[in-house]
């Protein structure tokens, strides 16, 4: 068996069951493990620590499969992990045709994302969409796909491994059919009573932002008779939720004309009044300032921008961008207005994000109260030993 031996005192994180081994923690490697090969990780004194997937080009040199010395990594291993992950979702998730079935490290399958969509029509066609983002899951792709098909009964599996992180693993970006039929050009999924078009082949992530489901429901609960502004709206997830909740009007901003076109189709697919929805193909930063200068005001604002900090080197620049949009957002709110604000940047932790938002409130000269801390749904579980999994942070605030 190929073996990694760690430097003295570098076994502490694994003892706390953190699932990553960094290159600078390794003293030597015995054998010649190929990318994705299973290796045994040992402490300097020879103690067994874990079985892990080896990644020779990544700074995360090994990702842990198991801390149990008696558990082999084989086809049966992946069947068990997939079945366990799906059982969690079946027990916890209701009323949605869009679910995250596998959430990487939290499900013991590091580097793997799997979303499951069910068409809201007579066909009830199922579609699994996978992202293989590390060498370990890439090496076991065939076994994982077989396990997914067997556990879900869904024969259609599409790969969306067109993510930049694969380059750090020495892997090429790739998309395509892994099993069954190609995804349809139009797949409409019903999430908590709202129908959304999902673009499996070309949309962001796996075609939809499954992680914001619970937060969309919350927006719907607060939207009645309110004027709503949704920035970085993409295909209108929060906008549709606000319309479902009875918003008086919803103004939505995005810089993608294609996404906005799909958002307008979503309005029609739900039978909502298109006169209550305004779509702006524009830069959100500039448009926020313009709306303020024109005297526009709103009762509820959603700020859900793309990832501003892809790595720690970008934190300062990202902090300025988050402060900019939140500052203007606070200024655009009427007294008693609500702000739903988010960061999906893993390098921006929850404490820093709250400090940024607090600074924006202070500069806007408003008193803002935090009503609720927000995050992804229960199909995005978090390991206590792996804080890096908490990429989505949010706050619901109200100004006096």
N, C-alpha and C positions, 0 to 999 in steps of 0.2 A: 504494500500500500504506500502510495506517495504520502510524504509527511512534511508538515511545516512545523518548525520549532521556533517558538517566540523568544525574544530577548528577555532578560531578567525583568521582572515586575510588569511586563507587558500583557500578562494574562488577567489583569484585574477586570477589564471590561467584559471579557468572556465569562469570568466568574459571576458577573452581574447579569449574564445572559444577553449582552449586547451582541447582535448578529454579524458585525463587520470586523474584519481583520485588515488593518492598514499595512501597506508595504513597509513602512518604517518601523513596524513592530516585529518584523520577522528577522530572526538570526540566520537561519539557513533553511533550504528546501532539499529534502532527500528524494531522489527520483527525478523524473522528467515529466511532470504532469502537463497534459495538454490543456488548452483553454476549455473550461467547463468540467474538467475531471474532478472527481471527488478526492479530497485529501483529508488526512487526519491532522488535526491541529493539536500540538502538545506544548505544555509549558517547558521551561528550560530544564526542569528536573525530571522530565519524561511523563508527567501526568497527562492523561487524556483530557482534552478540553471540548472538542467538538469534531463533527464531520462537516466539511464545507466544500463549496464549489470554487475552484481555482480560476483566477483571472489574471494572467501574467502581464497584461498591459495597463490594468487599472490601478489607481492608488488604493482602491478598496480591493486588496489582493485576494481576499477570500470572503465569501458570504456563507453563513452557517446554514446548513440543512437541519442538523440535529445536535443536541447536547447529550444525547443518550448513546453511550458507547455500544449498547446492544442493538441499536436500530440501524440496519443496513439501508443504504440509499439505492433503491432498485425500483422496478415498475410498481410493485405493491406499495412502496413508500408514497409515490405520487398519487396513486388511487386513494390512499387513506387521507392525505392532505386535502385533496380536492373534495372528497366526500365530506370531510369535517367542515370545510369552508362553506360549502353549499348548505349543510344542515344548519349552520348559524344563521344564514340569510333566510332560510325557510321558517325558522322559529321567530325571527325578529322583524321581517319586512312584510308589509301588506300594501295593497292598493297601488301597485306600480308595475308598469311594463318595462322599467329600466332599472337594473340592479347591478351593483358591483359585486361580482361573485368571488373574485380573488383580489386581495389588496397586499401583494408583495410580502414583505417581512412579517406583517401582522398575521398572515395566514401560513407562515412557515414556508413560503415559496418566494424567496427574495428575488426581486427583479421582474416579477410577473404581475401583470394587470389583466383582468378579464371582466368585461361587462356583458350583460345579457339583456337583450331587447326582445320584446314580444309584440308583434304587430297588432294594432287595435282595429282589426277587421275580421271578416269571417274566417280567413285562413289561419289566424293566430300563429303565423309563422314565427319561429324562434330564430334568433341570430346571436351567436357568440362572437365577440370581438376581443382579440388578444393583443397585448404588447409584451414582447420578450425583450427585456432591457438589460440582461446580464448573461454572461457566458454559461452559467450553470443551467438556467432554464432553457437557453438556446440549445444546449447539448441534449436536454431531455424533452425537446419540443414534441416529438412524436408520441412519447408516453403521456405527456400532459394533455395533448389534444385528445388522445384516446380516452383518457380518464374523464375529461370534460364531457365528451359525447355520451359516454356510458352513464355518468352521474346525472346529467340533465335530460337525456333523451332528445337533445337538440342536435341534429346532424350537420348544421351549418356553422362553420367556423371560419372567420376572416381575420387575417393578421394585419395590424396597423403598427408595425415596428419601425415606423418612420420618425424616430425620435433621436435627437442629437446625442443623448447619453450613450447610445450604442457605440459611438465612435471612441469613447473612452474605454470601452471594453474590447476594442479591436474588431467590432462587428459592423457590417454595412447596414444601412437603413433598407428596409424591405417591407412590401405590402403584398397581399394576395390571398387567394383561397387556400385554406388548410384542409378543409373537409366540406363535403356537401356542395350546395349550389352557391354561385356568387350572390352577394347581397343585392336586394332590389334597389333600383334608383331612388325610390321613395319608400321609406318605412316610417309609419306613424305609430308611436308608442304613447300609451295613456298613462300619465303620472298623476295620481291623486285627482282624477277627474278632468285633467287638462291634456289635450292631444298635442304632441310635438312631433314635427318632422325630424328624423334622425338621418344624417348623411354619413353612413358608415364608411364609405370609401374616401371621402374628401374632407369631412368635417373635422373640427378641432378634436383632439384626444381620440376617443373611439367613436366620435360622431355626436356626442352630447355631454353636457356637464352633469353627470349623475350625482356628483358629490354635493350639489346644492339643493337636492330635493327637499329636505326638511326646511331649509331656509326659504325656498319658494312658497311652501305651505304657510310659513309664518308671515311672509309679505302679503299673501292673500287674506290672511286673518285681519291685517291692519289696514287694508287698502280701501275699504268701503267709503265712498263719498270723498275720497282724497284726490288731489292732483299729484300725480306720481312722475318722477324723473328716473329713468334707468340708463345709466352710463355704461359703456362697453357692453351693450346688450346682446351681442352675437345674434342668435336666431330668436331672441325674445323670451328667454326662459322666465325671467322675473316679470317682464312686461305682461306675458300671458297670465301669470299667476295673479298680478294686480287686477287685470281685467276680469278674471274669474271671481276675484274678491269684491268686485263692484266699484272699482276706481272710477272717479268722475272723468278723468282723462289721463292718458299715459304718454309721455314724451320719451322716446328711446333714441339713443345715440350709439352709432358704431361706424367705424371707418371701412367696413366691408359691405359693398353694395350687394354682393351675393348673399351674405348672411341676412341682410335686411329684407331681401326679396323672399327668403325662406320664412322669415319672421312674419311677413304679411300673409303668406300662405297659411301659417299657423293660426292667425286671427280668423281666417275664413274657415279653416278646418274645425274650429271650435264654435262657429256661429256667433262670434262676438261682433259688436257694432264697430266697423272700421273707422267711423267718425270719431270714436273715442281714443284712437291710437294715432300718434304722429311719429314718423320715422325720419331721423336726420342722419344722412350719410356725411359724416364730418369727424374732425379731430375732437375728441372729448375734452381735452385740456382747454383748447381755444373756445369751444362751444360753451363750456361751463362759465368762462369769464364773460363771454358775450351775453349769455342769458342773464347774468347778474347785472351787467351794465344796462341791459334793456328793461330792468325792473321786474323780470319774471320771478315768481316765488312758488314753492311747492310745499306740500304737506308731508311727502314721503319721498326720500331719495335713496337709490341703490347705487353704490359704487363697487363694482366687481371687476377690477382691471386685470389684464394679463399679468404674467409673472414679471415684475420689475427687477428682481434680483436673482438671476439664474445661479449665482455663486456668491461667496462672501466678498469677493473683490468688488461686487456691484452694490453693496449694502448702502453706502453713503449716497450714491446717486438715486437708488431706489427710495431711500427715506425722504429725499427731497421731493420726488414725484408723488409719493403717498401723501405727504403734507400738503402739496399743492392742490390736489384734487379734493382732499378733505376740508381744507381751508375754504375753498370756494363753495363746496357742498354745504358747509355750515351757514355761509352767508346767504345761500339760496333758500334756506328753510324759513317757513313762517313760524311764529311763536307756537310752541308745542309740537313742532314738526319732528319727524322720525328720520334717522339716518341709519341705513344698513350699509356698513362698510367692511370690505374684505381685503385680505392679502393672501395670495396663493404662493408667495415666495418662501421656499423652505429656509432660506438664509435670514429671513426676518422672523424672529420668534415672537410669541404672543406678548411678552412684556415690552419688547421694543415697539411693536405695532401700537400697543396702547399708548405708549409715550408719544409716538408720532401723532396720533389722533388727538391726544390731550394738548400737544403743542399747537395743532391746527385750531382747536377750539379756543385756546387762549388768544391766538393771533386774530381770530375772527371776533373776539370779544363777546363770546356767548358762554352761558353756563350750560354744560352738557352733562347729562346723567347717563351712566351705563345701565341700561335695563336688562341686558342679557348678553352673555358671551356666546359666540356662534362658531360652529365648525361643521365638518362633514357628518353625514348620517351614520347610523350604526352598521351599515355595510362597509364602512371605512374604519374598522376598529383600530385602536392604538395600543401598542405594546408599552407597558410601563418601562421596559428596559430600552426602548427605542424612540426617544422623543423626536427624532428626525422624521418620523411618520406623520407628524402633525403639520402638514404643509398648509392646510387651509385654516386661517384664523379670521374671525369676524367679530364685530361688535354691533349691537343695536343700541343706539343712543337717542335721547330726546333732549331738545333744547327748551329752555324756559320760555 
